[in-house]
Structure formats: structure tokens, C-alpha cells
Amino acid sequence: MLIGEVARRSGVSARMLRHYESLGLVRPSGRTGSGYREYSGEDVRRIFHIESLRAVGLSLREIGRALDDPCFTPSALVDDLILRTRERIAAETELLTRLQRVRAADPAAWEDVLQVLALLRALGSTSAGTRQRAALASVDEVPVEALAQAALGEGDPYVAGALRWALSRSGGGGAALLAEGLSSPVAAVRERAVRSLAEMPGGEAAPLLRDALASPDTVVRGRAALALGAQGEAAAIPVLVDMIVAGRNDTDAADVLSSLADDPAADRIASLLAGRIGDGTTGPPARGRLTQALAGIPGPTASRALTRLLGDADPAVALTAAYLLRLRGDG
């Protein structure tokens, strides 16, 4: 089979076939009487093997080793190809994401495109100061998707605060993007997500925070409860009581419970606190925190609970109850 026919059948140009020959990758098995290259069926199969290996990303040098070295083992090379392919996919995915964010910013001119690209690069900078300046840029210039992704991945507390500030002023869509971080397998990402949601204004984040009250992550539950309680959401009360028992942000939880303790919530909160004090499973430190939390709860239910605690077997609890009753004018 002459070179022209091989080129037609294989799809490899005659010029490339000559290049393969010059590299020693494939050599025609014979020559015609006129000196033309003549390829055998085995030569053509080798050409197809070369093209197959090129298609998966091997260089011509690697292909030569793979085909000619009888001791060659492909596993390491395949592993390297997998790594290179993943890196290429990641780079292409990053580029696609960046382009989509530029389009979302709806640039009116090339100058706008360049400005958005500059801000996106700045958000990914290794310099915390550069990232912070980008976050504090006009919210009209930074796509909300980029702000949300940056907020979920930001470890510097100052930059994270700037990103949360920017997200809180970015308009709609930010809360839903942040909510994706609540199910992340990384605890730090879940915490960043709920902290950012807690600072979102309006009602967009409230349903997501209510869902977060049932999260298996205690940090997520606690931050959601503090945010919702500060907004007057009674659904946060049980989680706030749990926080006092566990000693996690218990002072903040008690303050929020106090702000929620208007009629009829005061009696409910006092009953929950008193119930945890007397349920027999709560240790002395937690019982002391629960007793102190009753100080901020008005009404007769809290007063009766404190009165019962005057005879508590734990002297610290009894003394705290007596002191609080005097402050309330009940002692």
C-alpha cells in the first residue's frame, strides 16, 4: 500500500507519515521498484496505534517508548495522563466559570469586561489585601456568584468580613448560592455559609436559616438560631436552649432568649430552661448556666422555677437562684 492510499485510509497526512518515519515511529516495510514507500498491513496497524495514543494525550516520544520498549509498563504514564487531564479540565472549568460571570455582569463595553476580569483575578489573589479591596469594590462590578464562592472559601477573617458585607448588599441570588455551602463536607465551609447567610438582609435568607436549625452540624445550628432569634423567630428557641446546655456561645444564646421572652414566649422559654435543669441528665456546669439564663426571662413561670431551685442540692445553683430572685424582687 503506497503512502497516498495509507493517508486516505488512516486520515493521517502524507507529510505527517513522513514525519513519523523521520522519528522512527513507523517505517514502511518495503519499497516499490520505483523507490516509493510501501506499507504493510502491520505498518498501517501501527499508524492507528500511534494515532490512538496521540488522542489520549501522549507525546510522540512517549508513544515511541510505549510501542518499542518491551519492558515499558503503562501504569505510571496513564496515571500522569489522568493528572494532566484533570488539571486541563480544572483550568477549562475555571475559564468557563469566569466567562459566565463576566456575561452575568452584562458588560456594555470591552472596558467593562476588562474591569470584571480584573476584579475576578483580584478575588483569587494570594494577597489578602488585594482580595479585600476587590470585595469592597462596587457590588455592581463584582458578580454575586463570584462573591459567594469567594466567601465560602475565604479563610482570612478580615477578607471574609468584607465579602459578607459585599454579599449583604449584592441584591438577590446570594442566599441561594451560599446555601449550597451548608451541605459541604468541609466544616469550615459550612460555618462560612451560615455566617454569611446570617448577615443577609431581608427575607431571602430566613427560610434557609430555618432549614439550618435541623443541620447535624452544631455550629451551623447555633449560628442559624442566633440569627433567627435576633429576628424574633421563636423556632430558634429549642436550639438556643441546647446551646446553653452545651456551653457553646451560651452567653449570646441567653441574651437572644431574653430578647424573645415576651408573652407568650416567656413561659415557654422558662419551662424549657427549668425542664433541662431538672431532667436528671444535665451536669452541674450546664445547670448553673441554665439557672443564670432564667435571669433574663420575665414572668411567673421563671420566678417559680427559681423558687424551686432555692433548695437545690447544688449550692452554686441554689445561691444563684436566691440572688436572681432578689434582683427580681421575689426574694
Disulfide bonds with the S-S distance in Angstrom:
none
